[in-house]
Amino acid sequence: MPPAPHQHCVLVIEDDHATRDSVTQALAGEDFRVLGSDDGADALAKLATIQPCLILLDLMMPRMDGWQFMEELRVHPGFSRIPVVVVSAYGTREGVRSVGAADYLRKPFEFPVLLDFVGRYCRLGCELEPGGSKKTH
Ligand SMILES: [Zn+2]
């Protein structure tokens, strides 16, 4: 039996369910596996068991916001290499890069632009995966 092909997995950290649902639908339509979290604390719990290729991160969230999440992410060596794209109406590209994010997409965004970001950074995350399992992309 041939090994299952790698399926890109994106973790969407976003407390606005309407936004999260539309992002999830757009990415699922492109064959991505999508996981959602309401805030940074829930996302960290999920990262203990799954390894996404890419994280899409909102900044303004209850409990643990995007800035706090980036701080937590950086102290976990296993997590810190997962590319993070901040998707928010707040912040700047320079600001989010200074806390370790790969890039910044300002809300409101166009879905083709989101898919372009995801395609680019998801592949980057896959190439960084340890163990060297055969990449299909
Ligand atoms: Zn992938």
Backbone and ligand atoms as CSV (ligand in chain L), in Angstrom:
chain,resi,resn,atom,element,x,y,z
A,1,MET,N,N,0.843,-1.197,0.000
A,1,MET,CA,C,0.000,0.000,0.000
A,1,MET,C,C,0.877,1.246,0.000
A,2,PRO,N,N,0.692,2.134,-0.948
A,2,PRO,CA,C,1.535,3.350,-0.962
A,2,PRO,C,C,1.200,4.243,0.214
A,3,PRO,N,N,2.211,4.987,0.721
A,3,PRO,CA,C,1.935,5.901,1.831
A,3,PRO,C,C,0.957,6.985,1.397
A,4,ALA,N,N,0.136,7.460,2.322
A,4,ALA,CA,C,-0.808,8.530,2.001
A,4,ALA,C,C,-0.022,9.780,1.628
A,5,PRO,N,N,-0.465,10.480,0.587
A,5,PRO,CA,C,0.251,11.718,0.244
A,5,PRO,C,C,0.120,12.738,1.352
A,6,HIS,N,N,1.128,13.576,1.471
A,6,HIS,CA,C,1.095,14.631,2.473
A,6,HIS,C,C,-0.085,15.560,2.214
A,7,GLN,N,N,-0.883,15.811,3.241
A,7,GLN,CA,C,-1.953,16.791,3.095
A,7,GLN,C,C,-1.597,18.025,3.913
A,8,HIS,N,N,-1.558,19.157,3.242
A,8,HIS,CA,C,-1.252,20.399,3.942
A,8,HIS,C,C,-2.264,20.636,5.046
A,9,CYS,N,N,-1.766,21.052,6.190
A,9,CYS,CA,C,-2.641,21.305,7.324
A,9,CYS,C,C,-2.409,22.731,7.819
A,10,VAL,N,N,-3.488,23.480,7.932
A,10,VAL,CA,C,-3.405,24.869,8.363
A,10,VAL,C,C,-4.202,25.039,9.651
A,11,LEU,N,N,-3.575,25.660,10.643
A,11,LEU,CA,C,-4.271,25.974,11.891
A,11,LEU,C,C,-4.712,27.437,11.841
A,12,VAL,N,N,-6.024,27.657,11.920
A,12,VAL,CA,C,-6.581,29.011,11.835
A,12,VAL,C,C,-6.992,29.458,13.237
A,13,ILE,N,N,-6.265,30.437,13.782
A,13,ILE,CA,C,-6.552,30.936,15.126
A,13,ILE,C,C,-7.313,32.250,14.975
A,14,GLU,N,N,-8.589,32.188,15.230
A,14,GLU,CA,C,-9.482,33.322,14.919
A,14,GLU,C,C,-10.732,33.187,15.773
A,15,ASP,N,N,-11.061,34.230,16.553
A,15,ASP,CA,C,-12.231,34.120,17.428
A,15,ASP,C,C,-13.521,34.484,16.712
A,16,ASP,N,N,-13.417,35.122,15.542
A,16,ASP,CA,C,-14.627,35.465,14.792
A,16,ASP,C,C,-15.022,34.279,13.914
A,17,HIS,N,N,-16.135,33.632,14.296
A,17,HIS,CA,C,-16.474,32.373,13.639
A,17,HIS,C,C,-16.861,32.544,12.177
A,18,ALA,N,N,-17.460,33.696,11.842
A,18,ALA,CA,C,-17.835,33.924,10.443
A,18,ALA,C,C,-16.582,33.985,9.565
A,19,THR,N,N,-15.569,34.707,10.049
A,19,THR,CA,C,-14.298,34.787,9.310
A,19,THR,C,C,-13.645,33.417,9.230
A,20,ARG,N,N,-13.632,32.719,10.371
A,20,ARG,CA,C,-12.970,31.415,10.410
A,20,ARG,C,C,-13.658,30.434,9.463
A,21,ASP,N,N,-14.993,30.457,9.465
A,21,ASP,CA,C,-15.731,29.540,8.587
A,21,ASP,C,C,-15.432,29.822,7.114
A,22,SER,N,N,-15.379,31.099,6.746
A,22,SER,CA,C,-15.143,31.386,5.330
A,22,SER,C,C,-13.714,31.032,4.938
A,23,VAL,N,N,-12.755,31.257,5.842
A,23,VAL,CA,C,-11.371,30.865,5.562
A,23,VAL,C,C,-11.278,29.341,5.448
A,24,THR,N,N,-11.952,28.652,6.386
A,24,THR,CA,C,-11.932,27.196,6.382
A,24,THR,C,C,-12.494,26.639,5.068
A,25,GLN,N,N,-13.614,27.218,4.632
A,25,GLN,CA,C,-14.231,26.752,3.384
A,25,GLN,C,C,-13.324,26.991,2.192
A,26,ALA,N,N,-12.714,28.175,2.136
A,26,ALA,CA,C,-11.849,28.506,1.001
A,26,ALA,C,C,-10.662,27.547,0.942
A,27,LEU,N,N,-10.064,27.253,2.110
A,27,LEU,CA,C,-8.884,26.383,2.138
A,27,LEU,C,C,-9.267,24.925,1.913
A,28,ALA,N,N,-10.395,24.512,2.470
A,28,ALA,CA,C,-10.845,23.135,2.271
A,28,ALA,C,C,-11.106,22.888,0.788
A,29,GLY,N,N,-11.595,23.910,0.092
A,29,GLY,CA,C,-11.832,23.804,-1.342
A,29,GLY,C,C,-10.547,23.615,-2.130
A,30,GLU,N,N,-9.415,23.990,-1.528
A,30,GLU,CA,C,-8.103,23.810,-2.163
A,30,GLU,C,C,-7.397,22.589,-1.593
A,31,ASP,N,N,-8.147,21.701,-0.946
A,31,ASP,CA,C,-7.593,20.442,-0.433
A,31,ASP,C,C,-6.701,20.582,0.785
A,32,PHE,N,N,-6.845,21.668,1.515
A,32,PHE,CA,C,-6.115,21.791,2.767
A,32,PHE,C,C,-6.937,21.166,3.882
A,33,ARG,N,N,-6.229,20.572,4.839
A,33,ARG,CA,C,-6.886,20.190,6.075
A,33,ARG,C,C,-6.830,21.426,6.967
A,34,VAL,N,N,-7.971,21.809,7.542
A,34,VAL,CA,C,-8.026,23.046,8.321
A,34,VAL,C,C,-8.483,22.748,9.739
A,35,LEU,N,N,-7.741,23.268,10.707
A,35,LEU,CA,C,-8.130,23.169,12.106
A,35,LEU,C,C,-8.347,24.578,12.621
A,36,GLY,N,N,-9.293,24.737,13.526
A,36,GLY,CA,C,-9.595,26.063,14.040
A,36,GLY,C,C,-9.423,26.149,15.540
A,37,SER,N,N,-9.018,27.350,15.992
A,37,SER,CA,C,-8.935,27.638,17.425
A,37,SER,C,C,-9.541,29.005,17.688
A,38,ASP,N,N,-10.160,29.155,18.859
A,38,ASP,CA,C,-10.776,30.430,19.236
A,38,ASP,C,C,-9.769,31.435,19.774
A,39,ASP,N,N,-8.647,30.948,20.280
A,39,ASP,CA,C,-7.652,31.844,20.866
A,39,ASP,C,C,-6.324,31.107,20.995
A,40,GLY,N,N,-5.304,31.853,21.431
A,40,GLY,CA,C,-3.961,31.294,21.500
A,40,GLY,C,C,-3.826,30.122,22.453
A,41,ALA,N,N,-4.552,30.169,23.556
A,41,ALA,CA,C,-4.440,29.093,24.543
A,41,ALA,C,C,-4.939,27.770,23.960
A,42,ASP,N,N,-6.086,27.847,23.264
A,42,ASP,CA,C,-6.619,26.639,22.637
A,42,ASP,C,C,-5.673,26.146,21.542
A,43,ALA,N,N,-5.078,27.082,20.801
A,43,ALA,CA,C,-4.155,26.701,19.730
A,43,ALA,C,C,-2.926,25.984,20.285
A,44,LEU,N,N,-2.388,26.469,21.389
A,44,LEU,CA,C,-1.218,25.819,21.991
A,44,LEU,C,C,-1.552,24.395,22.414
A,45,ALA,N,N,-2.759,24.214,22.944
A,45,ALA,CA,C,-3.183,22.868,23.338
A,45,ALA,C,C,-3.255,21.966,22.107
A,46,LYS,N,N,-3.748,22.492,21.002
A,46,LYS,CA,C,-3.841,21.687,19.774
A,46,LYS,C,C,-2.452,21.345,19.225
A,47,LEU,N,N,-1.511,22.288,19.359
A,47,LEU,CA,C,-0.167,22.065,18.821
A,47,LEU,C,C,0.557,20.942,19.550
A,48,ALA,N,N,0.075,20.593,20.741
A,48,ALA,CA,C,0.689,19.484,21.462
A,48,ALA,C,C,0.435,18.166,20.746
A,49,THR,N,N,-0.604,18.106,19.920
A,49,THR,CA,C,-0.945,16.836,19.269
A,49,THR,C,C,-0.891,16.883,17.748
A,50,ILE,N,N,-0.976,18.048,17.160
A,50,ILE,CA,C,-0.914,18.121,15.696
A,50,ILE,C,C,0.200,19.069,15.270
A,51,GLN,N,N,0.671,18.874,14.050
A,51,GLN,CA,C,1.766,19.672,13.534
A,51,GLN,C,C,1.334,20.298,12.205
A,52,PRO,N,N,0.752,21.500,12.257
A,52,PRO,CA,C,0.313,22.109,10.994
A,52,PRO,C,C,1.499,22.593,10.167
A,53,CYS,N,N,1.302,22.756,8.857
A,53,CYS,CA,C,2.340,23.317,7.985
A,53,CYS,C,C,2.427,24.817,8.184
A,54,LEU,N,N,1.308,25.401,8.623
A,54,LEU,CA,C,1.207,26.860,8.668
A,54,LEU,C,C,0.171,27.261,9.718
A,55,ILE,N,N,0.404,28.401,10.348
A,55,ILE,CA,C,-0.573,28.957,11.289
A,55,ILE,C,C,-1.043,30.314,10.759
A,56,LEU,N,N,-2.353,30.506,10.686
A,56,LEU,CA,C,-2.930,31.829,10.406
A,56,LEU,C,C,-3.404,32.388,11.731
A,57,LEU,N,N,-2.937,33.572,12.096
A,57,LEU,CA,C,-3.143,34.087,13.447
A,57,LEU,C,C,-3.818,35.450,13.457
A,58,ASP,N,N,-4.940,35.529,14.131
A,58,ASP,CA,C,-5.595,36.805,14.411
A,58,ASP,C,C,-4.871,37.436,15.603
A,59,LEU,N,N,-4.953,38.755,15.737
A,59,LEU,CA,C,-4.266,39.388,16.873
A,59,LEU,C,C,-5.193,39.667,18.045
A,60,MET,N,N,-6.398,40.188,17.751
A,60,MET,CA,C,-7.297,40.587,18.821
A,60,MET,C,C,-8.218,39.427,19.191
A,61,MET,N,N,-7.907,38.770,20.308
A,61,MET,CA,C,-8.693,37.613,20.745
A,61,MET,C,C,-8.782,37.617,22.260
A,62,PRO,N,N,-9.854,37.030,22.794
A,62,PRO,CA,C,-9.951,36.925,24.253
A,62,PRO,C,C,-8.954,35.889,24.794
A,63,ARG,N,N,-8.802,35.841,26.095
A,63,ARG,CA,C,-7.936,34.862,26.787
A,63,ARG,C,C,-6.477,35.046,26.433
A,64,MET,N,N,-6.045,34.548,25.270
A,64,MET,CA,C,-4.654,34.761,24.867
A,64,MET,C,C,-4.662,35.359,23.470
A,65,ASP,N,N,-4.177,36.596,23.331
A,65,ASP,CA,C,-4.215,37.236,22.026
A,65,ASP,C,C,-3.011,36.807,21.174
A,66,GLY,N,N,-2.960,37.352,19.963
A,66,GLY,CA,C,-1.927,36.937,19.011
A,66,GLY,C,C,-0.515,37.254,19.459
A,67,TRP,N,N,-0.344,38.392,20.126
A,67,TRP,CA,C,0.998,38.764,20.600
A,67,TRP,C,C,1.481,37.794,21.666
A,68,GLN,N,N,0.579,37.486,22.609
A,68,GLN,CA,C,0.952,36.530,23.666
A,68,GLN,C,C,1.244,35.158,23.068
A,69,PHE,N,N,0.429,34.799,22.059
A,69,PHE,CA,C,0.633,33.509,21.409
A,69,PHE,C,C,2.026,33.427,20.778
A,70,MET,N,N,2.447,34.520,20.114
A,70,MET,CA,C,3.776,34.516,19.492
A,70,MET,C,C,4.874,34.344,20.539
A,71,GLU,N,N,4.692,34.958,21.717
A,71,GLU,CA,C,5.670,34.795,22.789
A,71,GLU,C,C,5.754,33.347,23.234
A,72,GLU,N,N,4.580,32.721,23.405
A,72,GLU,CA,C,4.543,31.319,23.838
A,72,GLU,C,C,5.171,30.417,22.783
A,73,LEU,N,N,4.862,30.731,21.511
A,73,LEU,CA,C,5.348,29.906,20.418
A,73,LEU,C,C,6.875,29.909,20.378
A,74,ARG,N,N,7.448,31.072,20.645
A,74,ARG,CA,C,8.898,31.203,20.512
A,74,ARG,C,C,9.670,30.452,21.576
A,75,VAL,N,N,9.039,30.183,22.720
A,75,VAL,CA,C,9.767,29.448,23.756
A,75,VAL,C,C,9.634,27.935,23.580
A,76,HIS,N,N,8.831,27.498,22.606
A,76,HIS,CA,C,8.714,26.068,22.312
A,76,HIS,C,C,9.529,25.757,21.063
A,77,PRO,N,N,10.679,25.117,21.206
A,77,PRO,CA,C,11.529,24.881,20.042
A,77,PRO,C,C,10.812,24.099,18.941
A,78,GLY,N,N,9.939,23.191,19.316
A,78,GLY,CA,C,9.247,22.389,18.323
A,78,GLY,C,C,8.217,23.182,17.533
A,79,PHE,N,N,7.724,24.246,18.122
A,79,PHE,CA,C,6.667,25.015,17.459
A,79,PHE,C,C,7.210,26.200,16.682
A,80,SER,N,N,8.350,26.728,17.117
A,80,SER,CA,C,8.774,28.037,16.638
A,80,SER,C,C,9.146,28.022,15.158
A,81,ARG,N,N,9.325,26.804,14.568
A,81,ARG,CA,C,9.689,26.785,13.155
A,81,ARG,C,C,8.463,26.713,12.247
A,82,ILE,N,N,7.276,26.594,12.816
A,82,ILE,CA,C,6.066,26.616,11.993
A,82,ILE,C,C,5.814,28.056,11.540
A,83,PRO,N,N,5.727,28.298,10.219
A,83,PRO,CA,C,5.494,29.683,9.795
A,83,PRO,C,C,4.148,30.200,10.275
A,84,VAL,N,N,4.144,31.451,10.718
A,84,VAL,CA,C,2.914,32.103,11.177
A,84,VAL,C,C,2.640,33.301,10.269
A,85,VAL,N,N,1.442,33.349,9.703
A,85,VAL,CA,C,1.009,34.540,8.975
A,85,VAL,C,C,-0.074,35.214,9.811
A,86,VAL,N,N,0.188,36.433,10.219
A,86,VAL,CA,C,-0.783,37.183,11.009
A,86,VAL,C,C,-1.838,37.767,10.062
A,87,VAL,N,N,-3.109,37.500,10.372
A,87,VAL,CA,C,-4.229,38.020,9.584
A,87,VAL,C,C,-5.054,38.896,10.508
A,88,SER,N,N,-4.932,40.203,10.361
A,88,SER,CA,C,-5.558,41.092,11.333
A,88,SER,C,C,-5.787,42.480,10.747
A,89,ALA,N,N,-6.727,43.190,11.328
A,89,ALA,CA,C,-6.932,44.591,10.964
A,89,ALA,C,C,-5.942,45.485,11.712
A,90,TYR,N,N,-5.247,44.909,12.688
A,90,TYR,CA,C,-4.306,45.657,13.514
A,90,TYR,C,C,-2.883,45.229,13.185
A,91,GLY,N,N,-1.932,46.011,13.652
A,91,GLY,CA,C,-0.543,45.632,13.494
A,91,GLY,C,C,0.022,46.046,12.154
A,92,THR,N,N,1.312,45.791,11.981
A,92,THR,CA,C,2.014,46.088,10.736
A,92,THR,C,C,2.899,44.899,10.414
A,93,ARG,N,N,3.356,44.834,9.149
A,93,ARG,CA,C,4.251,43.741,8.758
A,93,ARG,C,C,5.523,43.782,9.606
A,94,GLU,N,N,6.071,44.982,9.806
A,94,GLU,CA,C,7.301,45.106,10.589
A,94,GLU,C,C,7.053,44.649,12.027
A,95,GLY,N,N,5.888,45.044,12.576
A,95,GLY,CA,C,5.567,44.700,13.956
A,95,GLY,C,C,5.462,43.202,14.167
A,96,VAL,N,N,4.766,42.521,13.259
A,96,VAL,CA,C,4.574,41.082,13.474
A,96,VAL,C,C,5.856,40.318,13.170
A,97,ARG,N,N,6.663,40.834,12.214
A,97,ARG,CA,C,7.938,40.159,11.938
A,97,ARG,C,C,8.878,40.290,13.129
A,98,SER,N,N,8.770,41.400,13.858
A,98,SER,CA,C,9.658,41.593,14.996
A,98,SER,C,C,9.354,40.605,16.117
A,99,VAL,N,N,8.164,40.001,16.113
A,99,VAL,CA,C,7.881,38.978,17.126
A,99,VAL,C,C,7.943,37.576,16.519
A,100,GLY,N,N,8.465,37.453,15.305
A,100,GLY,CA,C,8.745,36.125,14.759
A,100,GLY,C,C,7.771,35.613,13.722
A,101,ALA,N,N,6.750,36.408,13.363
A,101,ALA,CA,C,5.820,35.942,12.331
A,101,ALA,C,C,6.485,36.024,10.962
A,102,ALA,N,N,6.038,35.157,10.045
A,102,ALA,CA,C,6.625,35.125,8.708
A,102,ALA,C,C,6.105,36.277,7.859
A,103,ASP,N,N,4.830,36.599,8.031
A,103,ASP,CA,C,4.262,37.643,7.183
A,103,ASP,C,C,2.962,38.165,7.786
A,104,TYR,N,N,2.382,39.123,7.089
A,104,TYR,CA,C,1.228,39.848,7.612
A,104,TYR,C,C,0.232,40.078,6.485
A,105,LEU,N,N,-1.026,39.767,6.750
A,105,LEU,CA,C,-2.096,40.013,5.786
A,105,LEU,C,C,-3.151,40.864,6.482
A,106,ARG,N,N,-3.397,42.052,5.925
A,106,ARG,CA,C,-4.330,42.960,6.582
A,106,ARG,C,C,-5.772,42.609,6.236
A,107,LYS,N,N,-6.631,42.622,7.274
A,107,LYS,CA,C,-8.074,42.481,7.065
A,107,LYS,C,C,-8.653,43.846,6.694
A,108,PRO,N,N,-9.686,43.905,5.851
A,108,PRO,CA,C,-10.247,42.773,5.103
A,108,PRO,C,C,-9.349,42.380,3.944
A,109,PHE,N,N,-9.332,41.090,3.641
A,109,PHE,CA,C,-8.433,40.587,2.591
A,109,PHE,C,C,-9.255,39.927,1.496
A,110,GLU,N,N,-8.639,39.766,0.329
A,110,GLU,CA,C,-9.254,39.044,-0.785
A,110,GLU,C,C,-8.802,37.593,-0.689
A,111,PHE,N,N,-9.720,36.658,-0.956
A,111,PHE,CA,C,-9.365,35.245,-0.802
A,111,PHE,C,C,-8.227,34.787,-1.714
A,112,PRO,N,N,-8.161,35.280,-2.971
A,112,PRO,CA,C,-7.008,34.861,-3.790
A,112,PRO,C,C,-5.684,35.254,-3.142
A,113,VAL,N,N,-5.657,36.397,-2.459
A,113,VAL,CA,C,-4.429,36.829,-1.795
A,113,VAL,C,C,-4.131,35.900,-0.623
A,114,LEU,N,N,-5.165,35.555,0.135
A,114,LEU,CA,C,-4.982,34.618,1.252
A,114,LEU,C,C,-4.435,33.278,0.742
A,115,LEU,N,N,-5.026,32.768,-0.343
A,115,LEU,CA,C,-4.591,31.472,-0.867
A,115,LEU,C,C,-3.148,31.545,-1.362
A,116,ASP,N,N,-2.755,32.697,-1.896
A,116,ASP,CA,C,-1.379,32.888,-2.339
A,116,ASP,C,C,-0.421,32.825,-1.142
A,117,PHE,N,N,-0.773,33.495,-0.063
A,117,PHE,CA,C,0.039,33.472,1.161
A,117,PHE,C,C,0.139,32.037,1.689
A,118,VAL,N,N,-1.011,31.388,1.757
A,118,VAL,CA,C,-1.052,30.042,2.336
A,118,VAL,C,C,-0.205,29.080,1.498
A,119,GLY,N,N,-0.358,29.181,0.170
A,119,GLY,CA,C,0.414,28.292,-0.714
A,119,GLY,C,C,1.901,28.472,-0.506
A,120,ARG,N,N,2.322,29.706,-0.394
A,120,ARG,CA,C,3.741,30.009,-0.275
A,120,ARG,C,C,4.304,29.538,1.065
A,121,TYR,N,N,3.638,29.910,2.163
A,121,TYR,CA,C,4.202,29.627,3.479
A,121,TYR,C,C,3.932,28.195,3.934
A,122,CYS,N,N,2.867,27.598,3.442
A,122,CYS,CA,C,2.593,26.212,3.791
A,122,CYS,C,C,3.713,25.327,3.271
A,123,ARG,N,N,4.112,25.561,2.024
A,123,ARG,CA,C,5.212,24.763,1.466
A,123,ARG,C,C,6.473,24.938,2.275
A,124,LEU,N,N,6.732,26.158,2.703
A,124,LEU,CA,C,7.904,26.447,3.521
A,124,LEU,C,C,7.887,25.605,4.796
A,125,GLY,N,N,6.719,25.546,5.442
A,125,GLY,CA,C,6.585,24.760,6.665
A,125,GLY,C,C,6.802,23.289,6.406
A,126,CYS,N,N,6.285,22.792,5.275
A,126,CYS,CA,C,6.438,21.379,4.938
A,126,CYS,C,C,7.895,21.023,4.761
A,127,GLU,N,N,8.635,21.921,4.084
A,127,GLU,CA,C,10.039,21.625,3.818
A,127,GLU,C,C,10.845,21.593,5.097
A,128,LEU,N,N,10.330,22.219,6.152
A,128,LEU,CA,C,11.036,22.243,7.422
A,128,LEU,C,C,10.678,21.048,8.302
A,129,GLU,N,N,9.727,20.231,7.820
A,129,GLU,CA,C,9.302,19.117,8.649
A,129,GLU,C,C,10.467,18.157,8.893
A,130,PRO,N,N,10.656,17.724,10.131
A,130,PRO,CA,C,11.741,16.804,10.437
A,130,PRO,C,C,11.430,15.406,9.953
A,131,GLY,N,N,12.441,14.573,9.858
A,131,GLY,CA,C,12.200,13.174,9.528
A,131,GLY,C,C,12.275,12.891,8.043
A,132,GLY,N,N,12.150,13.925,7.229
A,132,GLY,CA,C,12.343,13.776,5.787
A,132,GLY,C,C,11.383,12.832,5.117
A,133,SER,N,N,10.132,12.770,5.562
A,133,SER,CA,C,9.171,11.943,4.843
A,133,SER,C,C,9.018,12.534,3.450
A,134,LYS,N,N,8.810,11.653,2.466
A,134,LYS,CA,C,8.800,12.094,1.072
A,134,LYS,C,C,7.735,13.168,0.837
A,135,LYS,N,N,8.189,14.285,0.256
A,135,LYS,CA,C,7.256,15.365,-0.028
A,135,LYS,C,C,6.617,15.148,-1.388
A,136,THR,N,N,5.353,15.420,-1.491
A,136,THR,CA,C,4.658,15.232,-2.752
A,136,THR,C,C,4.406,16.554,-3.439
A,137,HIS,N,N,5.046,17.602,-2.959
A,137,HIS,CA,C,4.821,18.905,-3.560
A,137,HIS,C,C,6.093,19.716,-3.532
L,1,ZN,ZN,ZN,2.045,20.693,4.053
